[in-house]
Amino acid sequence: MANIKEPYNKFAIKLQESFLTLGAKKRIQFMIQHIDFKPDDILLDVGGNTGKITEVYARDCKEIVVLEPKHAVVEYGRTYRPHIKFVEGGAENIPSPGEYFDKVVASASFHHFSDQDRGLEEMKRVLKPNGKMIIMEIDPNIGRGKWLKICEGMLHTGARFYEPLQLRKKVEEHGLKVLSVNYTTLGYFLTATKLIQQ
């Protein structure tokens, strides 16, 4: 009997990519605007899905790593984007050495972390001193955020959203210095840095 699961997975992932593309142009512009990429940067995109958006906004980076928990998505990314390194895993246990990345990005994925405190600690661990952590999230109190919160609740995904000031406090509790919180029509960008230990 033919295995129909793989073609279905591929179709579902392509459909998901098409959905991601709908607001991608604006999202990519905001990512480039709020993340000062440098040619020698090593970037980690936590929950970066198939890397479709990552490959555009981070194209000038020296190395791009996408961390993604879904096996089928990782395999798809490895097949269609061989220039990106795909690693299967979650934010709560990042399989990378400490202080390896110049930039760690969680773009519209932080609300899906099963343990957000552990995820922040892991993102901090793999970030170089003076490196930057960028979290792009949706404010649950604005129209788009309210709608997304309802959808995630109906699907029982366990998503947990933070208002910008709540997330700022949480990030600071993990010993990171928040540099800025910028609001956009898509959500908000929180940029923090890992200070060099004295």
ChimeraX attribute file (.defattr): number of C-alpha atoms within 10 A of each C-alpha:
attribute: neighborCount
match mode: 1-to-1
recipient: residues
	/A:1	3
	/A:2	5
	/A:3	7
	/A:4	8
	/A:5	9
	/A:6	11
	/A:7	10
	/A:8	11
	/A:9	14
	/A:10	15
	/A:11	12
	/A:12	14
	/A:13	18
	/A:14	15
	/A:15	12
	/A:16	13
	/A:17	17
	/A:18	13
	/A:19	11
	/A:20	15
	/A:21	14
	/A:22	10
	/A:23	11
	/A:24	16
	/A:25	14
	/A:26	13
	/A:27	21
	/A:28	17
	/A:29	12
	/A:30	19
	/A:31	22
	/A:32	13
	/A:33	11
	/A:34	17
	/A:35	17
	/A:36	11
	/A:37	20
	/A:38	13
	/A:39	11
	/A:40	11
	/A:41	18
	/A:42	20
	/A:43	24
	/A:44	27
	/A:45	22
	/A:46	27
	/A:47	24
	/A:48	25
	/A:49	24
	/A:50	28
	/A:51	27
	/A:52	17
	/A:53	20
	/A:54	22
	/A:55	18
	/A:56	15
	/A:57	19
	/A:58	24
	/A:59	15
	/A:60	14
	/A:61	17
	/A:62	13
	/A:63	17
	/A:64	23
	/A:65	20
	/A:66	25
	/A:67	25
	/A:68	23
	/A:69	17
	/A:70	15
	/A:71	12
	/A:72	17
	/A:73	22
	/A:74	22
	/A:75	16
	/A:76	19
	/A:77	24
	/A:78	17
	/A:79	12
	/A:80	12
	/A:81	15
	/A:82	10
	/A:83	14
	/A:84	18
	/A:85	16
	/A:86	26
	/A:87	21
	/A:88	17
	/A:89	18
	/A:90	19
	/A:91	26
	/A:92	17
	/A:93	12
	/A:94	18
	/A:95	14
	/A:96	13
	/A:97	10
	/A:98	14
	/A:99	16
	/A:100	17
	/A:101	25
	/A:102	22
	/A:103	26
	/A:104	26
	/A:105	24
	/A:106	21
	/A:107	21
	/A:108	18
	/A:109	19
	/A:110	24
	/A:111	21
	/A:112	16
	/A:113	19
	/A:114	16
	/A:115	14
	/A:116	16
	/A:117	16
	/A:118	15
	/A:119	19
	/A:120	21
	/A:121	18
	/A:122	19
	/A:123	26
	/A:124	25
	/A:125	18
	/A:126	21
	/A:127	25
	/A:128	22
	/A:129	17
	/A:130	15
	/A:131	20
	/A:132	26
	/A:133	30
	/A:134	23
	/A:135	22
	/A:136	27
	/A:137	24
	/A:138	29
	/A:139	22
	/A:140	19
	/A:141	14
	/A:142	12
	/A:143	11
	/A:144	14
	/A:145	19
	/A:146	14
	/A:147	13
	/A:148	17
	/A:149	20
	/A:150	12
	/A:151	13
	/A:152	15
	/A:153	13
	/A:154	10
	/A:155	10
	/A:156	9
	/A:157	12
	/A:158	13
	/A:159	17
	/A:160	16
	/A:161	20
	/A:162	17
	/A:163	15
	/A:164	21
	/A:165	12
	/A:166	10
	/A:167	17
	/A:168	20
	/A:169	12
	/A:170	16
	/A:171	23
	/A:172	13
	/A:173	12
	/A:174	14
	/A:175	15
	/A:176	21
	/A:177	18
	/A:178	18
	/A:179	14
	/A:180	14
	/A:181	19
	/A:182	13
	/A:183	15
	/A:184	13
	/A:185	10
	/A:186	17
	/A:187	19
	/A:188	19
	/A:189	24
	/A:190	21
	/A:191	23
	/A:192	24
	/A:193	25
	/A:194	21
	/A:195	14
	/A:196	9
	/A:197	5
	/A:198	3
